[in-house]
Amino acid sequence: MEQKNVFHGIARSKGRAAGEALVSEINLSWAPCSILNDGTIRAFGNKLNGQSVTNKIIVYPTVTGSTSGSFGLLFKVKENHTGPQALICQQVHFIDIAGAIASDIPAIDGLDADPMQVIQSGDWVEIVAEEVGKPATVTVTRKAAAGN
């Protein structure tokens, strides 16, 4: 049986997206040296090292690094087609907001629950964010473990 929860937050970049969640417990950078242009995470010390962000809903606390992350996100999404479907953060930094807007993908923060606590890697996440600065809806579906 699936468990479905609906959360509300703020759209920092508008759009609709659906996909599998990939949750990083530590801050991420979209710079090409941290997440390669093929979408592979290269952040030593991050348990997601070696995994791909391609077509995922990426959940992480906030950004680390410099403004090159905005261009890195845009390049991965629009040019290489190896970027994420959307971003969900505890607080979306302006670096990621710029990259998300340019990439036409939603970026959400301000959820009514800590996304790091209520979303797990592998959950199915649907986002509806119609207007920047306005309420957004995040629906999280968790499938029951096998044998339950």
ZADO-1210 file (C-alpha; in nm, 4 decimals, padded with zeros to 6 digits):
<atoms>
<atom x="00.0000" y="00.0000" z="00.0000" code="MET" pos="1"/>
<atom x="00.1230" y="00.3479" z="-00.0846" code="GLU" pos="2"/>
<atom x="00.1461" y="00.6293" z="00.1663" code="GLN" pos="3"/>
<atom x="00.0703" y="00.9750" z="00.0247" code="LYS" pos="4"/>
<atom x="00.1423" y="01.3062" z="00.2004" code="ASN" pos="5"/>
<atom x="00.0775" y="01.6584" z="00.0754" code="VAL" pos="6"/>
<atom x="00.2972" y="01.9487" z="00.1833" code="PHE" pos="7"/>
<atom x="00.2799" y="02.3179" z="00.1066" code="HIS" pos="8"/>
<atom x="00.5691" y="02.5521" z="00.0434" code="GLY" pos="9"/>
<atom x="00.6731" y="02.8560" z="-00.1585" code="ILE" pos="10"/>
<atom x="00.7603" y="02.8518" z="-00.5296" code="ALA" pos="11"/>
<atom x="01.0988" y="03.0157" z="-00.5877" code="ARG" pos="12"/>
<atom x="01.0835" y="02.9035" z="-00.9525" code="SER" pos="13"/>
<atom x="00.7563" y="02.8011" z="-01.1126" code="LYS" pos="14"/>
<atom x="00.6595" y="02.4851" z="-01.2938" code="GLY" pos="15"/>
<atom x="00.5220" y="02.1352" z="-01.2619" code="ARG" pos="16"/>
<atom x="00.7324" y="01.8262" z="-01.2195" code="ALA" pos="17"/>
<atom x="00.7092" y="01.4641" z="-01.1141" code="ALA" pos="18"/>
<atom x="00.9814" y="01.2143" z="-01.0492" code="GLY" pos="19"/>
<atom x="01.1768" y="01.0009" z="-00.8083" code="GLU" pos="20"/>
<atom x="01.3358" y="01.1827" z="-00.5151" code="ALA" pos="21"/>
<atom x="01.7092" y="01.1809" z="-00.4544" code="LEU" pos="22"/>
<atom x="01.7869" y="01.3230" z="-00.1086" code="VAL" pos="23"/>
<atom x="02.1262" y="01.4636" z="-00.0102" code="SER" pos="24"/>
<atom x="02.1807" y="01.5177" z="00.3607" code="GLU" pos="25"/>
<atom x="02.4477" y="01.7781" z="00.2846" code="ILE" pos="26"/>
<atom x="02.4538" y="02.0916" z="00.0706" code="ASN" pos="27"/>
<atom x="02.5100" y="02.0512" z="-00.3038" code="LEU" pos="28"/>
<atom x="02.6723" y="02.2599" z="-00.5744" code="SER" pos="29"/>
<atom x="02.5663" y="02.2483" z="-00.9397" code="TRP" pos="30"/>
<atom x="02.9155" y="02.3530" z="-01.0490" code="ALA" pos="31"/>
<atom x="03.0635" y="02.1104" z="-01.3049" code="PRO" pos="32"/>
<atom x="03.3317" y="01.9955" z="-01.0604" code="CYS" pos="33"/>
<atom x="03.0708" y="01.8817" z="-00.8026" code="SER" pos="34"/>
<atom x="02.7973" y="01.7427" z="-01.0249" code="ILE" pos="35"/>
<atom x="02.9502" y="01.6410" z="-01.3551" code="LEU" pos="36"/>
<atom x="02.7925" y="01.7427" z="-01.6848" code="ASN" pos="37"/>
<atom x="02.6645" y="01.3852" z="-01.7257" code="ASP" pos="38"/>
<atom x="02.4607" y="01.4323" z="-01.4035" code="GLY" pos="39"/>
<atom x="02.6862" y="01.2230" z="-01.1782" code="THR" pos="40"/>
<atom x="02.7437" y="01.3527" z="-00.8261" code="ILE" pos="41"/>
<atom x="03.1151" y="01.3879" z="-00.7473" code="ARG" pos="42"/>
<atom x="03.1013" y="01.5111" z="-00.3903" code="ALA" pos="43"/>
<atom x="03.3326" y="01.3019" z="-00.1779" code="PHE" pos="44"/>
<atom x="03.1935" y="01.2634" z="00.1698" code="GLY" pos="45"/>
<atom x="02.8378" y="01.2658" z="00.0344" code="ASN" pos="46"/>
<atom x="02.6787" y="00.9207" z="00.0427" code="LYS" pos="47"/>
<atom x="02.5233" y="01.0009" z="-00.2967" code="LEU" pos="48"/>
<atom x="02.8674" y="01.0204" z="-00.4589" code="ASN" pos="49"/>
<atom x="02.8491" y="00.8391" z="-00.7948" code="GLY" pos="50"/>
<atom x="02.4682" y="00.8605" z="-00.8243" code="GLN" pos="51"/>
<atom x="02.2900" y="01.0532" z="-01.0981" code="SER" pos="52"/>
<atom x="02.0626" y="01.3567" z="-01.0617" code="VAL" pos="53"/>
<atom x="01.9194" y="01.3062" z="-01.4111" code="THR" pos="54"/>
<atom x="01.5400" y="01.3399" z="-01.4150" code="ASN" pos="55"/>
<atom x="01.5197" y="01.3279" z="-01.0334" code="LYS" pos="56"/>
<atom x="01.3572" y="01.5609" z="-00.7840" code="ILE" pos="57"/>
<atom x="01.6642" y="01.6690" z="-00.5878" code="ILE" pos="58"/>
<atom x="01.6131" y="01.7393" z="-00.2171" code="VAL" pos="59"/>
<atom x="01.8951" y="01.9051" z="-00.0206" code="TYR" pos="60"/>
<atom x="01.9423" y="02.1669" z="00.2529" code="PRO" pos="61"/>
<atom x="02.0778" y="02.4506" z="00.0340" code="THR" pos="62"/>
<atom x="02.3572" y="02.5325" z="-00.2087" code="VAL" pos="63"/>
<atom x="02.7282" y="02.5351" z="-00.1514" code="THR" pos="64"/>
<atom x="02.9765" y="02.6970" z="-00.3839" code="GLY" pos="65"/>
<atom x="02.9635" y="02.9933" z="-00.6163" code="SER" pos="66"/>
<atom x="02.7486" y="03.1463" z="-00.8861" code="THR" pos="67"/>
<atom x="02.8950" y="02.9007" z="-01.1377" code="SER" pos="68"/>
<atom x="02.6305" y="02.6665" z="-00.9991" code="GLY" pos="69"/>
<atom x="02.3550" y="02.8643" z="-01.1754" code="SER" pos="70"/>
<atom x="02.5188" y="02.8085" z="-01.5133" code="PHE" pos="71"/>
<atom x="02.6028" y="02.4482" z="-01.4211" code="GLY" pos="72"/>
<atom x="02.2358" y="02.3751" z="-01.3478" code="LEU" pos="73"/>
<atom x="02.1216" y="02.5462" z="-01.6688" code="LEU" pos="74"/>
<atom x="02.3765" y="02.3535" z="-01.8790" code="PHE" pos="75"/>
<atom x="02.2782" y="02.0173" z="-01.7268" code="LYS" pos="76"/>
<atom x="01.9048" y="02.0764" z="-01.7805" code="VAL" pos="77"/>
<atom x="01.8911" y="02.2546" z="-02.1165" code="LYS" pos="78"/>
<atom x="02.2053" y="02.1503" z="-02.3045" code="GLU" pos="79"/>
<atom x="02.3003" y="01.8024" z="-02.1816" code="ASN" pos="80"/>
<atom x="01.9543" y="01.6894" z="-02.0644" code="HIS" pos="81"/>
<atom x="02.1197" y="01.5356" z="-01.7573" code="THR" pos="82"/>
<atom x="01.9747" y="01.7702" z="-01.4956" code="GLY" pos="83"/>
<atom x="01.7007" y="01.7294" z="-01.2390" code="PRO" pos="84"/>
<atom x="01.3267" y="01.7730" z="-01.2852" code="GLN" pos="85"/>
<atom x="01.2998" y="02.0042" z="-00.9803" code="ALA" pos="86"/>
<atom x="01.4672" y="02.1240" z="-00.6609" code="LEU" pos="87"/>
<atom x="01.3323" y="02.1116" z="-00.3057" code="ILE" pos="88"/>
<atom x="01.5423" y="02.2737" z="-00.0333" code="CYS" pos="89"/>
<atom x="01.5103" y="02.3800" z="00.3262" code="GLN" pos="90"/>
<atom x="01.6075" y="02.7198" z="00.1831" code="GLN" pos="91"/>
<atom x="01.6657" y="02.7699" z="-00.1894" code="VAL" pos="92"/>
<atom x="01.9639" y="03.0023" z="-00.2341" code="HIS" pos="93"/>
<atom x="01.9508" y="03.2766" z="-00.5002" code="PHE" pos="94"/>
<atom x="02.2216" y="03.0880" z="-00.6946" code="ILE" pos="95"/>
<atom x="01.9862" y="02.7930" z="-00.7390" code="ASP" pos="96"/>
<atom x="01.6827" y="03.0163" z="-00.7931" code="ILE" pos="97"/>
<atom x="01.8566" y="03.1802" z="-01.0903" code="ALA" pos="98"/>
<atom x="01.9587" y="02.8437" z="-01.2344" code="GLY" pos="99"/>
<atom x="01.6115" y="02.6943" z="-01.1840" code="ALA" pos="100"/>
<atom x="01.4314" y="02.9895" z="-01.3446" code="ILE" pos="101"/>
<atom x="01.6673" y="02.9843" z="-01.6445" code="ALA" pos="102"/>
<atom x="01.6210" y="02.6063" z="-01.6695" code="SER" pos="103"/>
<atom x="01.2393" y="02.6212" z="-01.6446" code="ASP" pos="104"/>
<atom x="01.2271" y="02.3797" z="-01.3511" code="ILE" pos="105"/>
<atom x="01.0467" y="02.4360" z="-01.0213" code="PRO" pos="106"/>
<atom x="01.2383" y="02.5163" z="-00.7040" code="ALA" pos="107"/>
<atom x="01.0510" y="02.4982" z="-00.3740" code="ILE" pos="108"/>
<atom x="01.1310" y="02.5849" z="-00.0135" code="ASP" pos="109"/>
<atom x="00.9430" y="02.6847" z="00.3009" code="GLY" pos="110"/>
<atom x="00.7600" y="02.3518" z="00.3248" code="LEU" pos="111"/>
<atom x="00.5321" y="02.3102" z="00.6233" code="ASP" pos="112"/>
<atom x="00.7530" y="02.0142" z="00.7211" code="ALA" pos="113"/>
<atom x="01.1312" y="01.9736" z="00.6926" code="ASP" pos="114"/>
<atom x="01.1870" y="01.8173" z="00.3477" code="PRO" pos="115"/>
<atom x="01.4989" y="01.6440" z="00.4813" code="MET" pos="116"/>
<atom x="01.2760" y="01.4570" z="00.7274" code="GLN" pos="117"/>
<atom x="00.9639" y="01.3842" z="00.5207" code="VAL" pos="118"/>
<atom x="01.1097" y="01.2937" z="00.1800" code="ILE" pos="119"/>
<atom x="01.3291" y="00.9889" z="00.1227" code="GLN" pos="120"/>
<atom x="01.5309" y="00.8841" z="-00.1794" code="SER" pos="121"/>
<atom x="01.3056" y="00.6683" z="-00.3947" code="GLY" pos="122"/>
<atom x="00.9811" y="00.8463" z="-00.3009" code="ASP" pos="123"/>
<atom x="00.7676" y="00.9633" z="-00.5920" code="TRP" pos="124"/>
<atom x="00.7286" y="01.3429" z="-00.5751" code="VAL" pos="125"/>
<atom x="00.4869" y="01.5649" z="-00.7647" code="GLU" pos="126"/>
<atom x="00.5213" y="01.9441" z="-00.7620" code="ILE" pos="127"/>
<atom x="00.2722" y="02.2096" z="-00.8656" code="VAL" pos="128"/>
<atom x="00.4188" y="02.5609" z="-00.8458" code="ALA" pos="129"/>
<atom x="00.2157" y="02.7995" z="-01.0587" code="GLU" pos="130"/>
<atom x="00.3691" y="03.1370" z="-00.9658" code="GLU" pos="131"/>
<atom x="00.6973" y="03.2543" z="-00.8137" code="VAL" pos="132"/>
<atom x="00.6573" y="03.3671" z="-00.4530" code="GLY" pos="133"/>
<atom x="00.3183" y="03.1992" z="-00.4211" code="LYS" pos="134"/>
<atom x="00.2138" y="02.8720" z="-00.2552" code="PRO" pos="135"/>
<atom x="00.3301" y="02.5457" z="-00.4096" code="ALA" pos="136"/>
<atom x="00.2103" y="02.1915" z="-00.3474" code="THR" pos="137"/>
<atom x="00.4438" y="01.8960" z="-00.3027" code="VAL" pos="138"/>
<atom x="00.2853" y="01.5505" z="-00.2988" code="THR" pos="139"/>
<atom x="00.5069" y="01.2680" z="-00.1743" code="VAL" pos="140"/>
<atom x="00.4128" y="00.9055" z="-00.2334" code="THR" pos="141"/>
<atom x="00.6037" y="00.6383" z="-00.0464" code="ARG" pos="142"/>
<atom x="00.5460" y="00.2773" z="-00.1436" code="LYS" pos="143"/>
<atom x="00.5133" y="00.0292" z="00.1382" code="ALA" pos="144"/>
<atom x="00.8090" y="-00.1954" z="00.1965" code="ALA" pos="145"/>
<atom x="00.7911" y="-00.5413" z="00.0424" code="ALA" pos="146"/>
<atom x="00.6110" y="-00.7892" z="00.2632" code="GLY" pos="147"/>
<atom x="00.3844" y="-00.5297" z="00.4293" code="ASN" pos="148"/>
</atoms>
